[in-house]
Amino acid sequence: MNITYLPNTNELISCLEKSPAEFTKFDIINFVKTRKIEFVNFMYPGGDHKLKTLNFVINSEDYLNSILTYGERVDGSSLFPYIEAGNSDLYVLPRFRTAFIDPFAARPTLAMLCSFFDRKGNPLETSSEFTLRKADRIFTEKTGMKFQAMVELEYYVTGSYEHSGAFAAPDQKGYHESAPYAHFNEFRKECMAHIARVGGQIKYGHNEVGNFMFDGKLYEQNEIEFLPADIAQTADSMLLAQWIIRNLAAQRGLDITFAPKIATGKAGSGMHVHLRIMKNGVNQFVEDGKLSDTARRAIAGLIKLAPSITAFGNMRPSSYARLVPHQEAPTNVCWGDSNRSVLIRVPLGWTTCKNMLSEINPLEDRTQTNAEFKQTVEIRSPDATADIYLLLAGLSTACAYGLQMPDALEVAQATYVDVNIHREENREKLRMLEKLPTSCHESAEKLNEQRAIYQADGIFTPKLIDNIIHQLNTFKEEKTTYAL
C-alpha cells in the first residue's frame, strides 16, 4: 500500500497504513508490541465534560487482549451526578478508531476514547456519546443523507506582563494579528500540531478579536477551527483538543480558559458550529450556485428549536453573559447571509463561479473551479460549556425536523434578516424577533417545552432530558438583561 503521510499525521495511521475506521483489535495489539508501548489509557468524559483516564500497565499480551475485548468496570456515580451509588457500575470499552499516542506521557502510552455500557451490556442510554451515535444513524435513515459539522474553538491564553514585551495590539483589535503584536502564536501552533497527531482534522488557527491587559497580565484570545467531519469524529476531536490545550498550557506555565465571558466589554469566547448535509459526496446546501431549499429547511429546523438548543450548547450561567448585543454574539432567533448579528449565519461559500486564483496568479489554470462543497451554515450561540455530543445530537435532530416541516420554507423566509438588528434604525425589526433564553433556568424551560421533538425517535431518552433540565436548574442566576 503506497501512501504518503505528512508530519502531523496520527502515528497509528502511518504505521498501520489504514484509516482509523479500519483499526482492529489485532492492529492495536500489534502496534503495542512493535512500538514497545508500556501503558494503555482508557479515556472518557464525565459529567463535567472533561476527559477522565484509566491507566493499564501492559505486562502480557493476554492481559492486553483481555482489556481490549472486555473493557473494564468504573464507578458511574463518581462520574455522573444522576447515577446513584447503589447501582453505579458501568463498563467502559475502547473505540479502536480513536487510538493515539499520548503526547504528554513520560513512558510510551497508547490512549483510546471509550463508550459506556450498563450492567446488562447495553449502551448506556443516558450517555452523551451513545445519544450522538443514535442521532447520526437516525438522520441518515430518515433523510438518506449524511450530517457533518465543523467547530470553531475559541479560548483565552493568559500570561504575565512580560509576555507583552514592547509590542501590544490595541485593545479588542487582535483579529488575525501576527507576531510580535500577537504573543501566543507559537503556543497555538504547538497545540494544533498535537491535536492533528491525535486525529483532529484542523482547518486553521489564528488570533481572535479579544486582547487586553488587566492586573499585570496579558489576555489574548485564540481560535482553532476544524474541518467538516462526521459528527461523532467532530465531538471526539473537541474533547481531545481542549484536553491538549490545557495540558500544554500547564507545561508552559500559562493559564487557559474556555469560559464564554471573562470580562465585561471584552470579546467572549464561543464555540460556533458549522453544519452541512452531504449525499454521494455532494453538498446539499448549494443548488445552481445558490443556497438550496434543503439548506433553508434545515435552517428552519434550527430556528424552531433554537430556544432549547441553548440547553445543550450554553450550560453555565456565564454563557448568558456572552449572549448580549454588540459583541458579535446572538440574542435573537433569526438568520442571514454573512451577518454576524444573527443566530444562524450563511458564510461565504465559494459559489461565485469565478476563478479568483488565476486573477492574481496568471500562470494558473483559468478554467472555472467548483468549490460548492465548502458551503456551510453556522450557528453562533454555543460555547465551550456545551456537552459537545449532546449539542451535535440536538443540531442533527433540529435539521432533520426542519427537513420534514411542511412550512419550513415559510419559516425561513419570515426569520431572514439582512441588516444589523442591533442598530437603532432596526429597533422595530428586533422587537419582532423571538429572543434566545437569558439564563440556564430559561433554557431548561424551553427544553421541557420542546422535549417531545427530541424524544420522538428515541434519540434523547426522557431520563436524559430530565437530567439536563435538573442540571441547568441547579444554577441560581439572574436573567441577562439589556436595553433594546
C-alpha positions as CSV (number, residue, x, y, z in Angstrom):
1,M,0.0,0.0,0.0
2,N,1.7,3.2,-1.2
3,I,0.6,6.1,0.9
4,T,2.4,9.4,1.6
5,Y,1.9,10.8,5.1
6,L,2.7,14.3,6.3
7,P,4.4,15.0,9.6
8,N,1.3,15.8,11.6
9,T,-0.4,12.5,10.8
10,N,-1.6,10.2,13.6
11,E,1.3,7.8,14.1
12,L,-1.0,4.8,14.0
13,I,-2.3,5.8,10.6
14,S,1.2,6.0,9.2
15,C,2.3,2.8,10.9
16,L,-0.8,0.6,10.1
17,E,-1.3,2.3,6.7
18,K,-5.1,2.3,7.0
19,S,-7.7,4.8,8.1
20,P,-8.8,4.9,11.8
21,A,-12.2,3.5,10.8
22,E,-10.4,0.3,9.8
23,F,-8.4,-0.2,13.0
24,T,-9.0,-3.6,14.6
25,K,-8.0,-5.2,17.9
26,F,-5.3,-7.1,16.1
27,D,-3.9,-3.8,14.8
28,I,-3.8,-2.3,18.3
29,I,-2.1,-5.4,19.8
30,N,0.4,-5.5,17.0
31,F,1.2,-1.7,17.4
32,V,1.6,-2.1,21.1
33,K,4.1,-4.9,20.6
34,T,6.1,-3.5,17.8
35,R,6.3,0.1,19.2
36,K,7.1,-1.2,22.8
37,I,4.1,0.5,24.3
38,E,4.2,0.2,28.1
39,F,0.8,1.7,29.1
40,V,-2.7,1.8,27.6
41,N,-5.1,4.6,28.7
42,F,-8.8,4.4,28.5
43,M,-10.3,8.0,28.4
44,Y,-14.0,9.1,28.6
45,P,-15.8,12.3,29.6
46,G,-17.5,12.6,32.9
47,G,-20.5,14.7,33.9
48,D,-18.3,17.9,33.8
49,H,-17.5,17.2,30.1
50,K,-13.8,16.7,30.9
51,L,-11.8,13.6,30.0
52,K,-11.1,11.1,32.7
53,T,-8.3,8.5,32.5
54,L,-7.8,4.9,33.5
55,N,-4.2,3.6,33.2
56,F,-3.2,0.0,32.4
57,V,0.4,-1.2,32.6
58,I,0.8,-3.9,29.9
59,N,2.6,-6.9,31.2
60,S,1.4,-9.6,28.8
61,E,-0.3,-10.0,25.5
62,D,-3.1,-11.9,27.2
63,Y,-3.9,-9.1,29.5
64,L,-3.8,-6.6,26.7
65,N,-6.2,-8.7,24.7
66,S,-8.5,-9.0,27.7
67,I,-8.9,-5.3,28.4
68,L,-9.4,-4.6,24.6
69,T,-12.0,-7.3,24.4
70,Y,-14.0,-6.8,27.7
71,G,-13.1,-3.3,28.8
72,E,-13.2,-2.5,32.5
73,R,-15.6,-1.6,35.3
74,V,-15.9,2.0,36.5
75,D,-17.9,3.8,39.2
76,G,-20.6,5.7,37.4
77,S,-21.8,7.5,40.5
78,S,-18.4,9.2,40.7
79,L,-18.6,10.3,37.1
80,F,-22.2,11.4,36.7
81,P,-24.4,13.1,39.3
82,Y,-27.5,11.3,38.2
83,I,-26.2,7.8,38.8
84,E,-26.8,6.5,42.3
85,A,-24.1,4.8,44.3
86,G,-26.4,1.8,45.0
87,N,-26.4,0.7,41.3
88,S,-23.5,2.5,39.8
89,D,-21.2,0.0,38.0
90,L,-20.6,0.8,34.3
91,Y,-18.4,-0.9,31.7
92,V,-16.1,1.2,29.5
93,L,-14.9,-0.3,26.2
94,P,-12.4,1.4,23.9
95,R,-13.2,2.6,20.4
96,F,-10.2,1.4,18.4
97,R,-10.6,4.2,15.7
98,T,-9.8,6.8,18.3
99,A,-6.4,5.3,19.3
100,F,-3.4,7.7,19.5
101,I,0.0,8.1,21.2
102,D,-0.4,10.1,24.4
103,P,1.9,13.2,23.7
104,F,2.2,14.0,27.4
105,A,3.0,10.6,28.9
106,A,6.5,10.1,30.3
107,R,6.6,6.5,29.2
108,P,5.3,5.1,25.8
109,T,1.5,5.2,26.2
110,L,-1.4,4.4,23.8
111,A,-4.7,6.1,24.6
112,M,-8.2,5.4,23.3
113,L,-11.6,7.0,23.9
114,C,-14.3,4.8,25.4
115,S,-18.0,4.1,25.3
116,F,-20.2,3.3,28.3
117,F,-22.3,0.2,28.8
118,D,-24.7,-0.7,31.5
119,R,-24.8,-3.8,33.7
120,K,-26.7,-5.7,31.1
121,G,-24.2,-5.0,28.4
122,N,-26.3,-2.4,26.6
123,P,-25.1,1.0,25.6
124,L,-25.8,3.4,28.4
125,E,-29.0,5.2,27.3
126,T,-28.1,8.4,29.1
127,S,-24.6,8.5,27.6
128,S,-23.9,11.6,25.5
129,E,-21.7,9.7,23.1
130,F,-24.4,7.0,22.5
131,T,-27.0,9.7,22.1
132,L,-24.9,11.2,19.3
133,R,-24.4,7.8,17.7
134,K,-28.2,7.4,17.6
135,A,-28.7,10.9,16.2
136,D,-26.2,10.2,13.4
137,R,-27.7,6.9,12.4
138,I,-31.3,8.1,12.5
139,F,-30.6,11.3,10.5
140,T,-29.2,9.1,7.7
141,E,-32.1,6.6,7.9
142,K,-34.7,9.3,7.7
143,T,-33.1,11.5,5.1
144,G,-30.7,9.3,3.1
145,M,-28.1,12.0,3.7
146,K,-25.1,12.4,6.0
147,F,-24.9,15.2,8.6
148,Q,-21.5,16.8,9.1
149,A,-20.1,19.5,11.4
150,M,-17.0,21.6,11.9
151,V,-16.3,23.7,15.0
152,E,-14.6,27.0,15.8
153,L,-13.0,26.6,19.3
154,E,-12.2,30.0,21.0
155,Y,-10.2,30.4,24.2
156,Y,-8.1,32.9,26.1
157,V,-4.5,32.5,26.9
158,T,-3.2,34.4,29.9
159,G,0.4,35.2,30.6
160,S,2.5,37.6,32.7
161,Y,3.0,41.2,31.7
162,E,6.5,40.2,30.4
163,H,4.8,38.3,27.6
164,S,3.6,41.6,26.0
165,G,7.1,43.0,25.6
166,A,7.4,46.2,23.7
167,F,4.6,45.4,21.4
168,A,0.9,45.2,22.2
169,A,-2.1,45.0,19.8
170,P,-4.8,47.7,20.5
171,D,-7.5,46.6,23.0
172,Q,-10.1,44.3,21.3
173,K,-8.3,44.6,18.0
174,G,-6.4,41.3,17.9
175,Y,-8.2,39.6,15.0
176,H,-5.6,37.7,12.9
177,E,-2.8,39.6,14.5
178,S,0.8,38.4,13.8
179,A,3.9,38.4,15.9
180,P,5.3,40.5,17.5
181,Y,1.8,42.0,18.3
182,A,0.4,38.5,19.0
183,H,2.3,36.7,21.7
184,F,1.0,33.2,21.8
185,N,1.0,32.2,18.2
186,E,3.7,29.6,18.7
187,F,1.8,28.1,21.6
188,R,-1.3,27.8,19.4
189,K,0.7,26.2,16.6
190,E,2.1,23.7,19.1
191,C,-1.4,22.9,20.2
192,M,-2.5,22.4,16.6
193,A,0.3,20.0,15.9
194,H,-0.6,17.9,18.9
195,I,-4.3,17.9,18.0
196,A,-3.5,16.8,14.5
197,R,-1.4,13.9,15.7
198,V,-4.2,12.5,17.9
199,G,-6.5,12.6,14.9
200,G,-8.1,16.1,14.9
201,Q,-8.7,17.5,11.4
202,I,-7.8,21.2,11.6
203,K,-8.7,23.9,9.1
204,Y,-6.6,26.7,10.6
205,G,-5.7,28.7,13.7
206,H,-5.4,32.4,14.4
207,N,-5.6,35.2,16.9
208,E,-9.1,36.4,17.7
209,V,-10.5,39.8,18.5
210,G,-10.1,39.7,22.2
211,N,-6.9,41.0,23.8
212,F,-6.4,43.2,26.8
213,M,-4.2,43.9,29.8
214,F,-5.5,43.5,33.4
215,D,-3.8,43.5,36.7
216,G,-0.3,42.9,35.2
217,K,-1.5,40.1,32.9
218,L,-2.0,39.8,29.2
219,Y,-5.2,38.1,28.0
220,E,-5.1,37.1,24.4
221,Q,-7.9,35.3,22.5
222,N,-7.2,32.5,20.1
223,E,-9.2,30.3,17.8
224,I,-8.6,26.8,16.3
225,E,-11.1,25.9,13.6
226,F,-11.7,22.3,12.4
227,L,-12.6,20.8,9.0
228,P,-16.0,19.3,8.4
229,A,-16.3,15.7,9.6
230,D,-18.9,13.2,10.6
231,I,-20.4,14.4,13.9
232,A,-19.0,11.6,16.0
233,Q,-15.5,12.4,14.9
234,T,-16.1,16.1,15.4
235,A,-17.2,15.5,19.0
236,D,-14.2,13.3,19.8
237,S,-11.9,15.9,18.3
238,M,-13.3,18.7,20.5
239,L,-12.8,16.7,23.7
240,L,-9.2,15.9,22.8
241,A,-8.5,19.5,21.6
242,Q,-9.5,21.0,24.9
243,W,-7.5,18.3,26.8
244,I,-4.4,19.1,24.7
245,I,-4.6,22.8,25.1
246,R,-5.0,22.6,28.9
247,N,-2.1,20.1,29.2
248,L,0.3,22.2,27.1
249,A,-0.7,25.4,29.0
250,A,0.1,23.6,32.2
251,Q,3.5,22.6,30.9
252,R,4.3,26.1,29.6
253,G,3.2,28.0,32.8
254,L,0.2,29.6,31.0
255,D,-3.4,29.9,32.1
256,I,-6.2,28.8,29.7
257,T,-9.9,29.5,29.8
258,F,-12.7,28.4,27.5
259,A,-15.2,30.4,29.6
260,P,-17.8,32.2,27.5
261,K,-17.2,35.6,29.2
262,I,-14.3,36.6,31.4
263,A,-14.6,40.4,31.4
264,T,-17.4,43.0,30.8
265,G,-17.0,44.8,27.5
266,K,-14.4,42.3,26.2
267,A,-15.0,39.7,23.5
268,G,-16.5,36.5,24.7
269,S,-15.4,33.0,23.6
270,G,-17.9,31.0,21.6
271,M,-17.8,27.5,20.0
272,H,-19.6,28.3,16.7
273,V,-20.7,25.2,14.8
274,H,-20.8,25.0,11.0
275,L,-23.1,22.4,9.5
276,R,-23.5,20.8,6.1
277,I,-25.5,17.9,4.7
278,M,-23.9,15.6,2.2
279,K,-25.2,13.0,-0.3
280,N,-23.0,10.9,-2.5
281,G,-20.2,13.4,-1.9
282,V,-22.3,16.4,-3.0
283,N,-23.1,19.3,-0.6
284,Q,-26.8,19.5,-0.4
285,F,-26.7,23.1,0.8
286,V,-26.0,24.5,-2.6
287,E,-28.1,24.3,-5.8
288,D,-27.2,26.2,-9.0
289,G,-24.7,28.3,-7.1
290,K,-27.2,29.4,-4.5
291,L,-28.4,28.4,-1.1
292,S,-30.7,25.4,-1.6
293,D,-34.1,24.6,-0.3
294,T,-32.6,21.8,1.7
295,A,-30.4,24.3,3.5
296,R,-33.4,26.6,4.1
297,R,-35.4,23.8,5.5
298,A,-32.5,22.8,7.8
299,I,-32.2,26.4,8.9
300,A,-36.0,26.4,9.7
301,G,-35.5,23.4,12.0
302,L,-32.7,25.2,13.8
303,I,-34.9,28.3,14.1
304,K,-37.8,26.3,15.6
305,L,-35.6,24.5,18.1
306,A,-33.1,27.4,18.8
307,P,-34.6,28.2,22.3
308,S,-34.0,24.6,23.5
309,I,-30.7,24.1,21.7
310,T,-29.2,26.5,24.3
311,A,-29.9,23.8,26.9
312,F,-27.2,21.7,25.2
313,G,-24.9,24.5,24.0
314,N,-24.9,27.0,26.8
315,M,-24.8,25.1,30.1
316,R,-23.4,27.6,32.6
317,P,-24.6,31.0,33.8
318,S,-21.6,32.7,32.2
319,S,-22.9,31.6,28.8
320,Y,-25.6,34.1,29.0
321,A,-23.3,37.0,29.9
322,R,-21.8,36.4,26.4
323,L,-25.2,36.4,24.6
324,V,-25.6,40.2,24.6
325,P,-25.8,42.8,21.8
326,H,-22.9,44.5,20.1
327,Q,-20.4,41.6,21.0
328,E,-20.9,39.6,17.7
329,A,-22.9,37.1,19.8
330,P,-26.6,36.3,19.0
331,T,-29.5,37.4,21.2
332,N,-32.4,36.8,18.8
333,V,-33.7,33.9,16.7
334,C,-33.0,34.8,13.1
335,W,-30.6,34.1,10.2
336,G,-28.9,35.9,7.4
337,D,-26.0,35.9,4.9
338,S,-22.6,36.9,6.2
339,N,-24.4,38.7,9.1
340,R,-22.7,38.4,12.5
341,S,-25.6,39.9,14.4
342,V,-27.8,36.9,13.7
343,L,-28.1,33.4,15.3
344,I,-27.6,31.4,12.1
345,R,-25.2,32.8,9.6
346,V,-24.6,31.7,6.0
347,P,-20.9,32.5,5.4
348,L,-19.2,33.0,2.1
349,G,-19.2,29.6,0.3
350,W,-17.0,30.0,-2.8
351,T,-20.1,30.0,-5.1
352,T,-19.1,32.9,-7.2
353,C,-18.2,30.7,-10.2
354,K,-15.1,32.8,-10.8
355,N,-11.6,31.6,-10.7
356,M,-10.1,34.1,-8.3
357,L,-6.8,32.3,-8.1
358,S,-5.8,32.9,-11.7
359,E,-6.7,36.6,-11.4
360,I,-3.6,37.1,-9.3
361,N,-1.6,34.1,-10.4
362,P,-1.5,34.3,-14.2
363,L,0.3,31.0,-14.6
364,E,-2.5,29.1,-13.0
365,D,-5.2,27.3,-15.0
366,R,-8.0,29.8,-15.8
367,T,-10.7,27.2,-16.1
368,Q,-13.6,27.5,-13.8
369,T,-13.4,25.6,-10.5
370,N,-16.2,24.3,-8.4
371,A,-15.9,24.7,-4.6
372,E,-19.5,24.4,-3.6
373,F,-18.6,21.6,-1.2
374,K,-17.2,24.4,1.1
375,Q,-20.6,26.0,1.8
376,T,-21.8,25.6,5.4
377,V,-24.4,27.1,7.7
378,E,-23.1,28.4,11.1
379,I,-25.0,28.5,14.4
380,R,-23.3,31.1,16.7
381,S,-24.9,30.6,20.1
382,P,-22.9,27.6,21.5
383,D,-19.9,27.9,23.7
384,A,-17.4,25.5,25.3
385,T,-19.7,24.9,28.3
386,A,-21.6,22.6,26.0
387,D,-21.7,18.9,26.1
388,I,-20.4,18.6,22.5
389,Y,-22.0,15.2,22.0
390,L,-25.5,16.4,23.1
391,L,-25.1,19.6,21.2
392,L,-24.3,17.9,17.9
393,A,-27.1,15.4,18.5
394,G,-29.5,18.3,19.1
395,L,-28.4,20.1,16.0
396,S,-28.8,17.0,13.9
397,T,-32.3,16.5,15.4
398,A,-33.2,20.1,14.6
399,C,-32.1,19.9,11.0
400,A,-33.9,16.6,10.4
401,Y,-37.0,18.2,11.9
402,G,-36.7,21.1,9.6
403,L,-36.4,18.9,6.5
404,Q,-39.8,17.4,7.4
405,M,-41.6,20.6,8.4
406,P,-44.4,21.4,5.9
407,D,-43.9,25.2,6.4
408,A,-40.1,25.1,6.6
409,L,-39.6,27.5,3.7
410,E,-42.1,30.0,5.1
411,V,-40.4,29.9,8.5
412,A,-37.0,30.5,6.9
413,Q,-38.4,33.4,4.8
414,A,-40.0,35.1,7.9
415,T,-36.9,35.0,10.0
416,Y,-34.4,36.1,7.4
417,V,-32.5,39.3,8.3
418,D,-30.2,41.3,6.1
419,V,-29.4,44.2,8.5
420,N,-27.6,44.6,11.8
421,I,-30.5,44.1,14.1
422,H,-28.8,45.9,17.0
423,R,-28.7,49.3,15.2
424,E,-31.2,51.9,16.3
425,E,-32.8,52.2,12.9
426,N,-33.7,48.5,13.1
427,R,-35.3,48.6,16.5
428,E,-38.8,47.6,15.3
429,K,-37.3,44.6,13.4
430,L,-35.6,43.5,16.5
431,R,-38.8,43.7,18.6
432,M,-40.5,41.3,16.2
433,L,-37.9,38.5,16.6
434,E,-38.0,35.8,19.3
435,K,-35.3,36.1,21.9
436,L,-32.9,33.5,23.0
437,P,-33.1,32.3,26.6
438,T,-31.2,34.6,29.0
439,S,-30.4,32.0,31.8
440,C,-29.9,28.3,32.4
441,H,-33.3,28.2,34.0
442,E,-35.0,29.6,31.0
443,S,-33.1,27.2,28.7
444,A,-34.3,24.4,30.9
445,E,-37.9,25.6,30.5
446,K,-37.6,25.8,26.7
447,L,-36.1,22.3,26.6
448,N,-39.0,21.0,28.6
449,E,-41.5,22.7,26.2
450,Q,-39.8,21.1,23.1
451,R,-38.7,17.8,24.6
452,A,-41.2,15.7,22.6
453,I,-39.3,16.6,19.4
454,Y,-36.0,15.4,20.8
455,Q,-37.6,12.2,22.2
456,A,-39.7,11.4,19.1
457,D,-37.2,8.9,17.5
458,G,-35.7,7.7,20.8
459,I,-32.5,9.7,20.3
460,F,-32.9,11.6,23.6
461,T,-34.4,9.5,26.3
462,P,-36.9,11.1,28.8
463,K,-34.4,10.4,31.6
464,L,-31.6,12.2,29.8
465,I,-33.8,15.2,29.1
466,D,-34.8,15.2,32.8
467,N,-31.1,15.0,33.8
468,I,-30.2,18.0,31.6
469,I,-33.1,20.1,33.0
470,H,-32.1,19.2,36.5
471,Q,-28.5,20.2,35.9
472,L,-29.5,23.6,34.4
473,N,-31.9,24.3,37.3
474,T,-29.1,23.7,39.9
475,F,-27.8,27.2,39.0
476,K,-29.3,30.1,40.8
477,E,-28.8,33.1,38.5
478,E,-30.4,36.3,37.4
479,K,-31.6,36.6,33.9
480,T,-29.3,38.5,31.5
481,T,-31.0,41.8,30.7
482,Y,-30.1,44.5,28.2
483,A,-31.6,47.6,26.7
484,L,-33.2,47.3,23.3
